[in-house]
Amino acid sequence: MKGTLLLIWLCAICFELTAQALEITGVQDTYKGTVGETVRAPLRFTNHSDKPITVYLRRSGGQLGTSQKSFFCRGGHCLDGAVQDIILKLDPGQTVSDLEIALEAGLVPGLSTMRYMAVNRANPSEVVEFDLNFIVEERQRQSTLYNSRYITIQDVYPNPASDAYAYVDYRILEDQVAARIVVHSVLGNIMGEYELPSFESQAKIMTGNLNPGIYFYTLYIDGEAVMTRKLIVSR
């Protein structure tokens, strides 16, 4: 009888230790962003056991807007939005802190919630579920940087830019006008060129591939530079 009780007690201890192997930290109550931005939720996964573990993380539910997309990002690289699960391998005592879940906030303000489930493959009964709540707010109106009979263009936002893209709103008033934005470094090296079609009203400027620092963007109309402003990239 004593041997049986001892065995049950030891099994209970083993189960408790196994159940405590995986810890997820960094989850906030809410994450805030504005329309058109990418909002990021950084997470930390820690293996408290003395054995390697493999964690299966998947999106298990939630509600997104029709213009929104969610992504897994690791080490600054984001997977395709169609990928809804990811596998993490953690050595004993290791903490993985380069994983982010990103939300492309879309065009409409509101509240979006995503539910995730993490399973320790070595112990399938060890399941950690958590919700990520994203509040998307209206973007504050940007100041007009340039206004003529050909084009009206607003300030680039966000500036400083810390995500994959910055945005600029504009309106072409003459269909025949050829307008573009050129981003260049402080040394004058061209880092990107972006056409401004008359049938659109917003341009995406890629900033995720730029090192943190100061850049400049110039508006060209029919090949002539008409305006230059500063763009700051931060991380």
Secondary structure, 3 states (H helix, E strand, C coil): CHHHHHHHHHHHHHHHHHHCCEEEECCCCCEEEECCCEEEEEEEEEECCCCCEEEEEEEEEEECCCCCEEEEEECCEECCCCCCEEEEEECCCCEEEEEEEEEECCCCCEEEEEEEEEEECCCCCCEEEEEEEEEEECCCCCCEEEECCCEEEECCECCCECCCEEEEEEEECCCCCCEEEEEEECCCCEEEEEECCCCCCEEEEECCCCCCEEEEEEEEECCEEEEEEEEEECC
